[in-house]
Amino acid sequence: MIPDYFHYHADAVENLRTLVDCLLVDVGGSPQPEKLPLVKQCTHYIVISRLPEEVEKWHALCQPHLTPLAVIHSTLDTVTTIHQTTPWLEIEAGPWLAGQTTTVPPALLHHVLSHLLPNS
């Protein structure tokens, strides 16, 4: 059932991309090969993870097909620390808690918008 789920959503994203200039897709969870059809419908990616060992797995899944925009090392601490700006933005930021509103760090927002909507 899982591969069918991601094929279905890959088709939906392909259709939506004909209607909008920018579309954010959260493939969620862990990097799994079943997600590849959905990943291939995208152009860029952002990794948000509290587990540093998972970041490289996301790169391995996404980088052959997509351009990396940012890596966010999620933490429960109230912090925004920029670790690098090229070839992608890498920050430690938090807290990112499910069900709670969090303000996107300005550096992340600027970086993403400048790459996805360079003329805005």
N, C-alpha and C positions, 0 to 999 in steps of 0.2 A: 504493500500500500504506500510506503514512503516514496519510492521512485515515482509512482503515479502522481502523488501530491505535488512533488517538485516540477514534474513535467507540466501539470495543469497550471501551476503558478508561473512557470516560464512563459507559457502561451499568453497568460493574462498580462504579464509585464510587457511582452512584445507588442501587444495591442495597445496598452496604455502609452507606450513610448511614441506611438504615432499621434497621440492627442496632446501630450504635454512636453514642455521644454526640459523639465527636470523632474525626475522621479526617484524617490528614496525607497529602497527595498531592504527590509530587515530579514536576512535569511536565518538569523538566530541560532541559538544552541551551540553546537560544536561543528568544526569543519568536517563534513562528511562528503564522500564522492557522489552520493545521491543528490546533493545540492547543485552539482555542476550544471545541469540544464538551466537552472535559474540564474546561477552566477554568470553564465555566458550571455544572458540577455542584458546584462548591466555593462557600464563603461568604467566605473571607478569603484573603489571600496574603502571603507573605514572599518578598522577592527576596534572593538571595545571589549576588553577582557581584564578580569582581575587575576588571571593566571598567565604569567609570562611565558610558560611553556606552550601555551595554545597559540600565541601570536605567530610563531613560525609556521605552524600548521595552517593557519589562515592564509598566510603569504603563499604557501605551497599550493593551496587550492585556488587562490584568486589570481596571483601574479602572472601566470601564463596567459591570462585572458583580459585582465583589468589593470587599470592604473591605480596604484595606492595613493590615497589622499592623506590618511592619518591613522595613527595607532594611538589609542587612548588606554592607558593603564589605569583601570578603575580602582578606586580605593574608598574606604569608608571615612577617611580623613578629609577634612575641608582643606583642599589644596588644589592649586593649578600650577604645575611646574613644566616648563617647556624643556625637553631634552634635546630635540633637534628640529630643524625646519626643512631640511632637504635630505634625501630625495622626497620625503614626506614629512608631515608634521608628526612629531611623537611627543606626547604629553602624559603626565600623571595628573589625574583629575578626580575629584570626588566631593562629596559622596554622590553616587548614582544609585538610587534606591528605587526598586520597583514600587509603583503606585504613588510615588512622590514626584512633584514637579521639581525639575532642576534647571537652572539657567545654564545654557551652553556657554562655555568659556569664550570670551571675545576673540581670542587668538584662533580658536578652532573655527568659529563662525566666519571670521574674515578669510582664513585659509581656504575653507571649503567654497565659499561664495566666489572668491577670486579665481578659483580653478574651474568651477562649474558654470559660473555666469560672469565671465571676464569683462563684459561690456556693461555691467549694471552698476 
